[in-house]
Amino acid sequence: MSELEIRPVDPFDDATFEAWHDVYVRAERHGREELASPWALEELGVQLQQPTRSRRKVLLLGTVGGTAVVVGSVQLRLLDNLSHAEVEVHTAPEHRRRGHGSAMLARVEDVAREHGRTTLAAETAWPYEVGPTGAGTPGVEFGRAHGYELGLGDVMRALALPVEPELLDTLAVEAAAHHAAAYTLRSWVGPVPDDLVRSWAELSTTLMIEAPTGEMEREPEAVDLVALREGEEVSRRQGRTKYNTVALDADGTVVAYTDIVTTVHEPTLAYQWGTLVRRADRGHRLGLAVKVANLRLLQRETSGLERVVTWNAEVNDHMIGVNERLGFVPVERLGELQKRWA
């Protein structure tokens, strides 16, 4: 029997890159069907062929007798969280239970170690009805067998579109009663306007630590406007469009934001990205206000969308409450796993 051979993937080598992506997509969709949201080949190609100053991603392909059976990836942040790495392993469904995943994970960890990373993060999804720990599910048990512990449980929620305008009107009026005199809302499509970019970056880069983190070790992202603009250009070339709403204080500073992203590769689906209110400005229903305004923007500027999906930590009661009032319903769970080296 042929042995597993693992080698790096050159994103400019179409055949190898496509083989990697095929295994990745089939593994992501196995047992999850429409709930899976793998990156399109074109999206991933843009990211890998022109690396940015803030992130680098390394792909590994495992083959047996020339057949792709398992893939791995390591994402490295370059401006912050320099002791961390995000790792993934995907085994083709028909090649599981043969040790390929374990072998790939060992190689992925070697790459992270070579870059001086001592804290590894990974994710795995399981059916909602299984419960918050994911006990007994393949991804969680595979992780535990290799030293990964569940650090934070998330829930994926979906919102059917369109949302009735009457509901959005009611919620907007309710929220405005708590903040109308002190804050203004502003919405736009695409890159962050120049007059807002500094305070947008200062707020949005704290999302990783302001949102519930459980046992996951995280640092705030670096405030780097060059990297922010670079990321916006990458998104544009990937075929993504971002819909944004912020709340501004009397000085014109961004104190709350939310953003939703669509992609040409999934024309019926939108992704709710970040939502955050500055700590000093909480208690004024700004989270609800910006989300309502952004849904209005999304529905005004797009057609053909069928749903928005989002992820919230199980313990994030406030944001879950906001999302449920908008009509989001739970559809799947996600576990954030972590492994530390001394």
C-alpha positions as CSV (number, residue, x, y, z in Angstrom):
1,M,0.0,0.0,0.0
2,S,1.3,3.5,-0.9
3,E,2.2,5.8,2.0
4,L,0.8,9.2,2.7
5,E,2.9,12.0,1.1
6,I,2.4,15.5,2.4
7,R,3.8,18.6,0.5
8,P,3.1,22.3,0.4
9,V,0.7,23.7,-2.1
10,D,1.8,26.3,-4.6
11,P,-1.3,28.5,-5.2
12,F,-0.1,29.2,-8.8
13,D,0.0,25.4,-9.6
14,D,-3.6,25.1,-10.8
15,A,-3.8,21.3,-10.6
16,T,-2.5,21.0,-7.1
17,F,-4.5,23.9,-5.8
18,E,-7.7,22.6,-7.3
19,A,-7.0,19.1,-5.8
20,W,-6.6,20.8,-2.4
21,H,-9.8,22.8,-2.8
22,D,-11.8,19.7,-3.9
23,V,-10.9,17.8,-0.7
24,Y,-11.5,20.8,1.4
25,V,-15.0,21.5,0.0
26,R,-16.2,17.9,0.1
27,A,-15.0,17.5,3.7
28,E,-16.7,20.8,4.7
29,R,-20.0,19.8,3.1
30,H,-20.0,16.2,4.3
31,G,-23.0,15.8,6.6
32,R,-23.7,19.5,6.6
33,E,-24.9,20.2,3.1
34,E,-26.3,23.7,2.8
35,L,-25.1,24.8,6.3
36,A,-21.4,24.6,5.2
37,S,-19.8,27.8,3.9
38,P,-16.5,26.9,2.3
39,W,-14.5,29.5,0.5
40,A,-14.8,29.4,-3.3
41,L,-11.7,28.5,-5.2
42,E,-11.5,32.0,-6.7
43,E,-11.7,33.6,-3.2
44,L,-9.0,31.5,-1.8
45,G,-6.8,32.0,-4.8
46,V,-6.9,35.8,-4.5
47,Q,-5.9,35.5,-0.8
48,L,-3.0,33.1,-1.4
49,Q,-1.6,34.5,-4.7
50,Q,-1.1,38.0,-3.2
51,P,-0.5,37.7,0.5
52,T,-1.1,40.8,2.6
53,R,0.9,42.4,5.3
54,S,-1.4,41.2,8.0
55,R,-1.8,37.5,7.3
56,R,-0.1,34.5,5.7
57,K,-1.8,31.2,4.9
58,V,0.1,27.9,4.2
59,L,-1.6,25.0,2.5
60,L,-0.6,21.4,2.7
61,L,-1.8,18.5,0.5
62,G,-1.7,14.9,1.4
63,T,-1.8,12.2,-1.3
64,V,-1.7,8.4,-1.5
65,G,-0.7,6.9,-4.8
66,G,-1.3,10.3,-6.4
67,T,-4.8,10.7,-5.1
68,A,-5.6,13.7,-2.8
69,V,-6.9,12.3,0.5
70,V,-6.3,15.0,3.1
71,V,-5.5,18.7,3.3
72,G,-4.4,21.1,5.9
73,S,-3.8,24.8,6.4
74,V,-2.1,27.1,8.9
75,Q,-3.0,30.8,9.1
76,L,-0.5,33.1,10.7
77,R,-1.2,36.7,11.8
78,L,1.7,38.9,11.1
79,L,0.9,42.2,12.9
80,D,-0.6,40.9,16.1
81,N,-1.3,37.6,18.0
82,L,2.2,36.5,17.0
83,S,2.2,33.5,19.3
84,H,-1.0,32.2,17.7
85,A,-1.9,30.1,14.6
86,E,-5.2,29.0,13.2
87,V,-5.1,25.4,11.9
88,E,-7.4,23.3,9.8
89,V,-7.4,19.7,8.7
90,H,-9.9,18.2,6.2
91,T,-10.0,14.5,5.2
92,A,-11.9,13.4,2.1
93,P,-15.0,11.5,3.4
94,E,-14.1,8.3,1.6
95,H,-10.6,8.3,3.1
96,R,-11.4,8.8,6.7
97,R,-10.5,6.4,9.6
98,R,-7.1,5.6,8.1
99,G,-4.8,8.0,10.1
100,H,-4.5,10.6,7.4
101,G,-6.0,13.4,9.5
102,S,-3.7,12.7,12.4
103,A,-0.7,12.7,10.1
104,M,-1.7,15.9,8.5
105,L,-2.4,17.6,11.9
106,A,1.1,16.7,13.0
107,R,2.6,18.3,9.9
108,V,0.3,21.4,10.3
109,E,1.5,21.7,13.9
110,D,5.1,21.4,12.8
111,V,4.6,24.4,10.4
112,A,3.1,26.4,13.3
113,R,6.0,25.5,15.6
114,E,8.5,26.5,12.9
115,H,7.0,30.0,12.9
116,G,7.2,30.3,16.7
117,R,3.5,29.8,17.4
118,T,2.6,28.3,20.8
119,T,-1.2,28.6,20.9
120,L,-3.2,26.8,18.2
121,A,-6.9,27.4,17.4
122,A,-9.2,25.3,15.4
123,E,-12.9,25.1,14.7
124,T,-15.4,22.2,14.2
125,A,-19.2,22.2,13.6
126,W,-21.9,19.8,14.8
127,P,-25.7,19.6,14.7
128,Y,-27.5,22.0,17.0
129,E,-29.5,19.3,18.7
130,V,-26.3,17.5,20.0
131,G,-25.8,20.3,22.6
132,P,-23.2,22.9,23.5
133,T,-20.2,20.6,24.2
134,G,-20.3,18.6,21.0
135,A,-19.4,15.5,23.0
136,G,-19.2,12.4,20.7
137,T,-19.0,14.3,17.5
138,P,-16.1,13.5,15.2
139,G,-14.4,16.9,15.1
140,V,-14.5,17.5,18.9
141,E,-13.3,13.9,19.7
142,F,-10.5,14.1,17.1
143,G,-9.4,17.4,18.6
144,R,-9.4,16.0,22.1
145,A,-7.4,13.0,21.1
146,H,-4.7,15.4,19.9
147,G,-4.6,17.8,22.8
148,Y,-7.3,20.3,21.8
149,E,-9.9,21.5,24.3
150,L,-13.2,23.3,23.7
151,G,-12.5,26.9,24.5
152,L,-15.7,28.5,23.3
153,G,-19.0,27.3,22.0
154,D,-20.8,29.2,19.3
155,V,-24.2,28.9,17.6
156,M,-24.8,29.5,13.9
157,R,-28.1,31.4,13.3
158,A,-29.9,32.1,10.0
159,L,-32.3,34.9,9.1
160,A,-34.7,34.4,6.2
161,L,-34.9,37.4,3.9
162,P,-36.6,39.7,3.3
163,V,-37.3,40.9,6.8
164,E,-40.7,42.6,7.0
165,P,-40.3,46.4,6.8
166,E,-42.9,46.8,9.5
167,L,-40.7,44.9,12.0
168,L,-37.6,46.9,11.1
169,D,-39.6,50.1,11.5
170,T,-40.8,49.0,15.0
171,L,-37.4,48.1,16.2
172,A,-35.8,51.2,14.8
173,V,-38.3,53.4,16.7
174,E,-37.7,51.5,19.9
175,A,-33.9,51.8,19.6
176,A,-34.0,55.5,18.7
177,A,-35.9,56.3,21.9
178,H,-32.7,55.4,23.8
179,H,-30.1,57.3,21.8
180,A,-31.6,59.7,19.2
181,A,-30.4,62.8,21.0
182,A,-26.8,61.7,21.4
183,Y,-25.9,59.6,18.3
184,T,-26.4,59.6,14.6
185,L,-26.4,56.6,12.2
186,R,-24.6,56.4,8.9
187,S,-24.7,53.6,6.3
188,W,-22.8,52.9,3.1
189,V,-21.7,50.2,0.7
190,G,-18.1,49.3,0.2
191,P,-14.9,50.6,1.8
192,V,-14.9,52.6,5.0
193,P,-15.0,56.4,4.2
194,D,-11.8,58.2,4.8
195,D,-13.3,60.4,7.5
196,L,-14.4,57.4,9.6
197,V,-11.5,54.9,8.9
198,R,-9.4,55.7,12.0
199,S,-12.2,55.4,14.6
200,W,-13.6,52.4,12.7
201,A,-10.3,50.6,12.9
202,E,-9.8,51.5,16.6
203,L,-13.2,50.0,17.4
204,S,-13.4,47.0,15.1
205,T,-9.9,45.7,16.0
206,T,-11.1,45.2,19.6
207,L,-13.8,42.8,18.5
208,M,-11.7,39.7,19.1
209,I,-11.4,40.5,22.8
210,E,-14.6,42.5,23.4
211,A,-16.8,39.6,22.2
212,P,-17.0,36.6,24.6
213,T,-13.8,34.6,24.4
214,G,-14.4,31.8,26.9
215,E,-11.0,30.0,27.4
216,M,-9.6,31.1,24.1
217,E,-6.5,33.2,24.4
218,R,-6.7,36.3,22.1
219,E,-5.1,39.7,21.7
220,P,-6.7,42.8,20.1
221,E,-5.8,43.2,16.4
222,A,-3.3,45.9,15.4
223,V,-4.7,49.2,14.3
224,D,-3.1,49.4,10.9
225,L,-4.9,51.5,8.2
226,V,-2.7,50.2,5.4
227,A,-3.6,46.7,6.3
228,L,-7.3,47.6,6.5
229,R,-7.3,49.1,3.0
230,E,-5.3,46.2,1.7
231,G,-7.9,43.8,3.1
232,E,-10.7,45.8,1.5
233,E,-9.0,45.5,-1.9
234,V,-8.6,41.8,-1.4
235,S,-12.3,41.5,-0.6
236,R,-13.1,43.4,-3.8
237,R,-11.0,41.1,-5.9
238,Q,-12.6,38.1,-4.3
239,G,-16.0,39.3,-5.5
240,R,-17.3,40.4,-2.0
241,T,-19.3,43.5,-1.2
242,K,-19.6,44.8,2.3
243,Y,-22.7,46.7,3.7
244,N,-21.9,48.9,6.7
245,T,-23.7,50.9,9.4
246,V,-22.1,52.9,12.2
247,A,-23.3,55.0,15.1
248,L,-21.4,58.2,15.6
249,D,-21.1,60.4,18.7
250,A,-21.3,64.2,18.7
251,D,-17.6,64.3,17.7
252,G,-18.2,62.1,14.7
253,T,-16.3,59.1,16.2
254,V,-17.5,55.6,15.4
255,V,-18.9,54.1,18.7
256,A,-20.8,51.2,17.2
257,Y,-20.6,49.3,13.9
258,T,-22.0,46.3,12.1
259,D,-21.1,44.9,8.7
260,I,-22.7,42.3,6.4
261,V,-20.9,40.7,3.4
262,T,-22.2,39.2,0.2
263,T,-20.2,37.3,-2.5
264,V,-20.8,36.7,-6.1
265,H,-20.0,33.0,-5.5
266,E,-23.0,32.6,-3.2
267,P,-25.7,34.9,-4.7
268,T,-28.5,33.9,-2.2
269,L,-26.4,34.1,1.0
270,A,-25.1,37.0,3.1
271,Y,-22.8,36.8,6.1
272,Q,-23.2,38.9,9.2
273,W,-19.6,39.8,10.2
274,G,-18.9,42.0,13.2
275,T,-21.2,44.0,15.5
276,L,-19.7,45.9,18.4
277,V,-20.6,48.9,20.6
278,R,-17.9,50.7,22.4
279,R,-17.9,49.9,26.1
280,A,-18.5,53.5,27.2
281,D,-21.6,53.8,24.9
282,R,-23.4,50.6,25.7
283,G,-27.0,50.7,27.1
284,H,-28.4,52.9,24.4
285,R,-29.7,50.1,22.0
286,L,-27.0,51.0,19.5
287,G,-26.4,47.4,18.6
288,L,-30.0,47.0,17.7
289,A,-30.1,50.3,15.9
290,V,-27.1,49.7,13.6
291,K,-28.2,46.1,12.8
292,V,-31.7,47.3,11.8
293,A,-30.3,50.1,9.7
294,N,-27.9,47.7,8.0
295,L,-30.6,45.2,7.1
296,R,-32.6,48.1,5.6
297,L,-29.5,49.0,3.5
298,L,-28.9,45.4,2.5
299,Q,-32.5,44.9,1.4
300,R,-32.6,48.2,-0.5
301,E,-29.3,47.6,-2.4
302,T,-29.6,43.9,-3.2
303,S,-31.9,41.3,-4.8
304,G,-32.1,37.6,-4.8
305,L,-30.7,37.1,-1.2
306,E,-32.5,34.4,0.7
307,R,-30.8,34.5,4.1
308,V,-28.2,36.0,6.4
309,V,-26.1,33.8,8.6
310,T,-24.2,34.7,11.7
311,W,-22.3,33.1,14.6
312,N,-22.6,34.1,18.3
313,A,-21.0,32.7,21.4
314,E,-23.4,30.6,23.4
315,V,-22.9,33.0,26.4
316,N,-23.4,36.2,24.4
317,D,-27.0,36.7,25.7
318,H,-27.3,40.3,24.7
319,M,-26.4,39.9,21.0
320,I,-28.4,36.7,20.8
321,G,-31.4,38.6,22.1
322,V,-30.9,41.2,19.4
323,N,-30.6,38.6,16.7
324,E,-33.7,36.7,17.8
325,R,-35.8,39.9,17.8
326,L,-34.7,40.3,14.1
327,G,-35.8,36.7,13.4
328,F,-32.6,34.7,13.5
329,V,-33.0,31.1,14.4
330,P,-30.3,28.5,15.5
331,V,-29.3,26.0,12.9
332,E,-25.9,24.6,13.9
333,R,-23.2,24.7,16.6
334,L,-19.6,25.6,16.2
335,G,-16.8,24.8,18.7
336,E,-13.6,26.8,19.0
337,L,-10.8,24.5,20.1
338,Q,-7.4,25.4,21.5
339,K,-4.1,23.8,22.2
340,R,-1.2,25.4,24.0
341,W,2.5,24.5,24.0
342,A,4.8,25.4,26.8
